[in-house]
Amino acid sequence: MNVSIDISYYPLKVEFKPHILDFIHRLQDYGNIELIRNGFSTQVFGEYDEVMKIITEEIKKSFALPHSVFVLKIVNTDLS
């Protein structure tokens, strides 16, 4: 099953942009997902198990920064 995930990341720090860009660049390193970014969120598309594994791993890495907030919207189809 393919999914589409809309991700918003809010690092609660004064300098938030480098943390958001780092998260996006790490996602771009994966060849088995499609990624579209805009000014409000990042959309990830791909096979459910693969996408969820990647998202889980990368969110965990981002949680090394205290007080990080992620908002995810998951749709069970590929909207790319």
N, C-alpha and C positions, 0 to 999 in steps of 0.2 A: 504494500500500500504506500502510495506517495503522500507526502504532507507538505504543507506550507506553514512556516513559523515566522511570525512577526515579533521581533525582539527589540525591546527598548531597555537600555542600560543606563543607570543613574549612579555613577560613583559619587558618593557624598563627600567630595573634597573640593577645595577651591580650584585646583587645577584638574578638571575632570576630562578634558579633551584627550590628553595622551593615553589615558586608561581606556577610553572608548575606542580610539584608533588602534590600540594594541589588540583589543578583543576582536575587532573586525579583521585586522591583518592576520591574526591566528586562524580565523575561520577561512580566510581566502587561501590559506596553505593547503586546504583539503581539496583534492581533485574530484571527489565523488559527490559533492553537493554544489548547487547553484546558489549564488549570493547576489542580492541586489541591495544597495544601500541608498538612503536618502537622508535628508536633514532631520528626520524624526525617528527613524528606526532602521533596522536591518532585516531584510527578508531572506530566509533560507528555505531552499526547496530540495527535496530528494526523497529517498526511500526512508520510511519511518524509523526502522531500527538503526540505520546508519546515522541519520540526522540526530536522533535523540542521544545516541552515544557521544557524538561530537559535541553537541550542545552541553550535555552534562559535564563532560571533561573540561570544556573551555570555561563554563560558568564557575566550576570549582576552582580553576586557576585564578579567575578574577576575584573570587572571594578571599584570596590572600590579602586583598586590600580591604581593611575593615569598613563596614558600613556601605556596602554595595547593594543596589536594588536592581533586580531584573523583572521586567514585565513581559510575559510571553502570551501570544495568541496563536493557537494551533488549529489548523483546518485540515481535515482528512482528505485533501485533494491537492493536486499541484496547480497552483494559480499563476505560475510563472508564464 
